[in-house]
Amino acid sequence: MLVACGPTAASLVLVNPVNSVYLHIGPMRQIDTIDRLEIISCDPSTGAEIGRVPLANTAYVIEAVKQARIAQPSWSVLSYKQRGHVISRAREVILRDLESIAELISRETGKPKVEAISMEIVPTLDLMHYFAVNTAKLLKPTRIDIGQYGLMGRSSNVIHKPLGVVGIISPWNFPWATPLDEVVMALMAGNAVVVKPSELTPFTALKISEVFEEAQLPSGLLKIVTGDGSTGAALIESGVDKVMFTGSVATGKSVAESAAKHLIPVVLELGGKDPMIVLKDANLTNAARAAVWGAFCNAGQACASIERCYVHESIASQFIELVVRETAKLKQGPTSSDDIDLGAMTNERQLQIVEDHIADAVQNGARIVIGGKRKDEKHGWFHEPTVVTNVNHTMKLMRDETFGPVLPIMTFQTDEEAVHLANDSIYGLTASIFTTNIARGRKLAEKIEAGTVMVNEVVYTHAVGQTPWGGTKQSGYGRTHGRLGLLELVTPQHVHVNSLPSVPDVWWFRYSETARRLFRGFAKRFTTGSLLQSSLLLPQIIKRLLEERKR
Ligand code: NAD
């Protein structure tokens, strides 16, 4: 049975393929371990079918992980420079194919092609360059200051070893940047990778594997397993060494639970309900433009979208007027033309959540200032950019992740109240503060419970690959990007060396009265960290060593 794509159908359709041609997913395509099920990927702004991919079953996933594990050791012995060459070649392929990649991302997600370039491809190219060049420096062995143990001929270094096979499970909202950033970093750290992309955007992920194939990444190191949640669950069960999960809180909890059964470490990049605070002294024109872009870029489907805006009551009416004026200028529609600001939402389920949150808010006294409803487009899942006032924290619109083009605005009187409102959430991904007083902005930032706080900026630091990305509270744990993100993809090994191999340790057997006295001396003097105090122990140390020698 084949179910047509379209606004009334689910965007993910499993079919029994009759004449199906399995699409390229790497060298395993001959293996007969795929259930006779397929996923149909559809263009959310037209409803047209883009193509079909197999739904990989458990056996397929296990085979992918096995091949990745076989390929990994010879990759891990390459130098960072050699790995960087492959990443740089992949970068060149992306640059060459930029237009067609943007087109594909746009078709699978409904986002404007220009936005696919600005929000997905440009940041990833930058990240690829950064990690291709800098991973060696970022993962350089570090010497640890071990204090007075150093005087005893000891030294300690931490080296960073690859984990093995990293499993990446990613969502549909940034189907290119999210998995690819993690693929690049994991590969640079010496790992092999198996990616389970969202069932809504499989072709974008397959393009990533094509790019690396052309860049001559050794076979087996990057595997894409297309499928749904069952494929993701199978990846966790398959024995990967770490899971990098990006998605909803609900799925994140289930992923953490499954991984815990195997003691597999997990990074969880989950949802957000990100607040923006506009202080009285903010540049209002910029703040309003930032709020509109922060709430409506990617049709509001960014984990760091501005989902709550708090503005000082003395400037609220002026701010709202500016926001509405900016919103009214936005052009929405199918992404075929370059001057479209907002495309369709990627799936109807998300659109229904947006409608539900707006209806709940209106029922409880909220006022829609502009927008407010699904757009009457024949084939696509469009929702108007919507600004809502008279909101409060009892409403779903201010508590749950909406993940759509809605900007609720609320007022506050004092900085303390603004911070309290911003922190009154189960989420803690990013937050923004707008003020012309930078010192005041920095100070307030420290009081906000979020993984990233931006002053006079919104949303965009995911694009700054040098900086850590991740949340607090239910927005998850662990980090991607930056050195902290790289450290998630390696295992630290402490190498401790005694450079005086012929001298025995004074704390070894056998114990004696001399030993007892010396240990007491250690407790009293050595642990003070004072060289002078410790030097007073020298006669006892010599006595102990001589005692040992007599044995
Ligand atoms: P989702 O949780 O529904 O799915 C995410 C991925 O998990 C998909 O690939 C899905 O197939 C897979 N999956 C589903 N069930 C699974 C299971 N039991 N075991 C393993 N994998 C399973 O999320 P979504 O709807 O695709 O994405 C939207 C969510 O992602 C939003 O909440 C958004 O905030 C969040 N997100 C967070 C970040 C971040 O960096 N914090 C970035 C992008 C998106």
Residues whose N, C-alpha, C, O or C-beta is under 5 A from the ligand:
A	BS01	NAD	I169 S170 P171 W172 K196 P197 S198 E199 G227 D228 G229 G232 A233 T246 G247 S248 V249 T251 S254 E269 L270 G271 G272 C303 S475
